[in-house]
Amino acid sequence: MIDLHSHILPGIDDGAKEMAVTMEMLQIAVKDGTKKIAATPHFYTGYYENIYEDVYKLVKEINVKAKEKGIDVDVVPGQEIFLDKHTLEFYKGGVIKGIGETRYMLIELSMERMPKDALDIIYELKIEGVVPIIAHPERYNYIIEKPSSINEFIAEGCFFQINSGSISGMFGKRIQRISQMFIQHGVCDFIASDAHSTGMRSPKMKETLEQLESLNHVLYENVINNAEKLLNNSEIYSRAEKIKEKKGLFSFFKR
């Protein structure tokens, strides 16, 4: 398995607090079947300004330590970039980059309100060659309230990463149901852990992916292959269908 969204780097955001926790998180990931994991600390102007160069150096150090401890995993540098008016400027300046320096950029939006200029900024990033991946869209309140609002991002050519914990119900029934709706409509190009700790939000994905495989093998294969393609900077094709809000869309997963 490949996990493309995690907060395993020690002491730089709201994830792992120290190196010992980082190593324990990596051990959990490996035991769960993960072979590669992207370290994607927050880049949030004025709060967590984790520039790519610093992330790269810390990831290099972590890979050395993991090898010394016999933890068989490859950590890849990345960032979870909070979209704002500075994003394009930071990208042009090399402050932020795609995961593993690919064209694929993990983008976080405001949890509470739909950013007015989000689609314009994404459009400008695409002109620069960026392929946007929207992190955990199922958790944004305005999308929960109106799932069809995701259609604007589908039309703009975005890809979507769903949290494994959202699918399993970790964040509650409403988020689980939105996740199921998105999966049913192909609005799920990647599944990742978004791990922050060794506890509830640990880097585990295996159970969720096994459930997906048993219910929709084609989508499962797509999710697995997309992660590999991303790290190879290869072309990925969207299977997303626009959301039409109707009753009876929440039966995808067994209850």
C-alpha positions in Angstrom: 0.0 0.0 0.0 1.0 3.6 -0.5 -0.2 6.3 1.9 -0.2 9.7 0.3 -1.3 11.9 3.2 0.2 11.8 6.7 1.5 14.0 9.5 4.4 11.9 10.7 7.1 14.5 10.8 8.1 15.4 14.4 7.3 18.7 16.0 6.4 20.8 13.0 2.6 20.7 12.8 -0.4 19.0 14.6 1.0 15.5 13.9 3.8 13.6 15.6 5.2 15.5 18.5 8.7 13.9 18.6 10.9 11.5 16.6 10.0 8.6 18.8 6.3 9.0 17.8 7.3 9.3 14.2 9.1 5.9 14.4 6.2 4.3 16.1 3.8 5.6 13.5 6.0 4.2 10.8 6.0 0.8 12.5 2.2 0.9 12.7 2.1 1.7 9.0 4.4 -1.1 8.0 2.6 -3.6 10.2 -0.6 -2.6 8.4 1.0 -3.2 5.0 2.2 0.2 3.9 5.4 0.3 1.8 5.5 4.0 1.0 4.2 6.9 2.9 4.1 10.6 2.0 5.0 13.0 4.8 2.6 15.9 4.1 2.9 18.4 6.9 0.6 21.4 6.8 1.7 24.5 4.9 -0.6 27.2 6.1 0.4 30.8 5.8 1.0 32.4 9.2 0.6 29.1 11.1 2.5 26.1 9.7 4.9 27.4 7.1 6.8 24.2 6.4 8.7 24.9 3.2 9.4 22.0 0.9 13.2 22.2 1.3 12.9 21.7 5.1 10.4 18.9 4.6 12.8 17.2 2.2 15.7 17.4 4.7 13.7 16.0 7.5 12.3 13.2 5.4 15.9 12.2 4.4 16.8 12.1 8.1 13.8 10.0 9.0 14.5 7.5 6.2 18.0 7.0 7.6 16.6 6.5 11.2 13.9 4.1 10.0 16.5 2.0 8.2 18.7 1.9 11.3 15.7 0.6 13.3 14.8 -2.0 10.6 11.5 -0.3 9.6 11.0 -1.2 6.0 9.2 1.8 4.6 10.1 4.6 2.1 9.0 8.1 3.2 8.4 10.6 0.5 8.4 14.4 1.0 5.2 16.4 0.4 3.0 19.1 1.9 -0.7 19.6 2.6 -1.1 23.1 1.2 -3.9 25.3 2.6 -5.2 27.2 -0.5 -5.0 30.9 -0.2 -4.1 34.1 -2.2 -0.4 33.3 -1.7 -0.4 29.8 -3.0 0.5 30.5 -6.6 3.3 32.9 -5.5 4.7 30.2 -3.1 4.6 27.6 -5.9 6.4 29.8 -8.4 9.1 30.5 -5.7 9.6 26.8 -4.9 8.4 27.1 -1.4 5.7 24.5 -2.0 5.8 21.6 -4.4 3.8 18.5 -5.4 4.2 15.2 -3.5 7.7 13.8 -4.2 8.3 16.8 -6.5 5.7 15.5 -8.9 3.0 17.7 -10.5 0.4 16.3 -8.1 -0.2 18.8 -5.3 -2.2 18.0 -2.1 -4.5 20.9 -1.4 -6.6 21.6 1.7 -9.5 24.0 1.7 -11.2 25.8 4.5 -13.3 23.5 6.7 -16.1 26.0 7.3 -16.6 28.2 4.2 -16.2 27.6 0.4 -13.3 29.9 -0.5 -14.6 32.5 -3.0 -11.5 32.4 -5.2 -10.5 28.8 -4.8 -11.4 27.8 -8.3 -9.6 30.8 -9.8 -6.4 29.9 -7.8 -6.7 26.3 -8.9 -7.0 27.3 -12.5 -3.9 29.4 -12.2 -2.0 26.5 -10.6 -3.1 24.3 -13.5 -1.7 26.7 -16.0 1.7 26.3 -14.2 1.4 22.5 -14.6 0.0 21.6 -11.2 -2.5 18.8 -10.9 -4.6 19.5 -7.8 -5.7 16.9 -5.4 -8.3 18.0 -2.9 -7.6 16.6 0.5 -10.6 15.0 2.4 -13.4 16.9 0.7 -15.9 14.8 2.7 -14.9 16.7 5.8 -15.7 20.2 4.6 -18.9 21.5 6.2 -20.2 23.3 3.0 -19.8 20.1 1.1 -21.4 18.0 3.8 -24.4 20.4 3.6 -24.5 20.4 -0.2 -22.5 17.5 -1.7 -23.2 18.7 -5.2 -20.9 21.7 -4.6 -18.0 19.2 -5.3 -19.1 19.4 -9.0 -17.3 22.7 -9.5 -14.0 21.0 -8.5 -14.8 18.0 -10.7 -15.4 20.4 -13.6 -12.0 22.1 -12.9 -10.2 18.8 -13.3 -9.4 18.2 -9.6 -8.7 14.8 -8.1 -9.9 13.8 -4.7 -8.4 12.0 -1.7 -10.7 10.5 0.9 -9.6 9.7 4.4 -9.7 6.0 5.4 -11.1 7.1 8.8 -14.0 9.0 7.1 -15.0 5.8 5.3 -14.8 3.7 8.5 -16.9 6.2 10.5 -14.2 7.7 12.7 -15.5 11.2 12.1 -19.2 10.3 12.5 -22.1 9.1 10.4 -22.6 12.2 8.3 -19.0 12.2 7.0 -19.1 8.5 6.5 -22.2 8.8 4.3 -20.7 11.6 2.2 -17.6 9.4 1.7 -19.9 6.6 0.6 -21.7 8.9 -1.8 -18.4 10.1 -3.3 -17.1 6.5 -3.7 -20.3 5.5 -5.4 -19.8 8.3 -7.9 -16.1 7.8 -8.4 -15.2 11.0 -6.6 -12.4 9.1 -4.9 -9.0 8.9 -6.7 -7.0 8.2 -3.6 -7.5 6.8 -0.1 -5.0 7.9 2.5 -4.7 7.8 6.3 -4.2 11.5 7.1 -2.5 10.0 10.2 -1.7 12.4 13.1 -0.8 10.0 15.9 -0.3 6.5 17.1 -3.8 6.4 18.6 -7.2 6.8 16.9 -5.7 8.7 13.9 -2.9 6.3 13.2 -1.6 5.4 9.7 -3.9 2.4 9.1 -5.7 1.8 5.8 -5.7 -1.9 5.3 -9.2 -2.7 6.7 -10.8 0.1 4.7 -9.1 -0.9 1.5 -10.0 -4.6 2.0 -13.7 -3.5 2.5 -13.5 -1.5 -0.7 -12.0 -4.4 -2.6 -14.8 -6.8 -1.6 -17.5 -4.3 -2.7 -16.0 -2.7 -5.8 -12.9 -4.3 -7.1 -12.6 -1.9 -10.1 -12.5 1.1 -7.9 -10.1 -0.6 -5.5 -7.7 -1.3 -8.3 -8.1 2.3 -9.5 -7.2 3.7 -6.1 -4.2 1.4 -5.7 -2.9 2.1 -9.2 -3.4 5.9 -8.9 -1.1 6.1 -5.9 1.7 4.3 -7.8 1.1 6.5 -10.9 1.3 9.6 -8.8 4.7 8.8 -7.3 5.9 8.0 -10.9 4.4 11.4 -12.0 2.4 9.4 -14.6 -0.9 10.4 -16.1 -4.0 9.7 -14.0 -7.5 9.7 -15.3 -10.6 10.8 -13.3 -13.6 8.6 -13.0 -15.6 11.1 -11.1 -19.3 11.6 -12.0 -21.2 14.8 -10.9 -23.2 14.5 -7.8 -27.0 14.6 -8.1 -28.5 14.8 -4.6 -31.1 12.1 -4.3 -32.3 9.8 -1.6 -31.0 6.3 -1.3 -27.3 7.1 -2.2 -25.9 5.9 1.1 -26.2 2.1 0.6 -22.8 1.6 -0.8 -21.2 0.1 2.3 -22.7 -2.5 4.6 -23.9 -1.2 7.9 
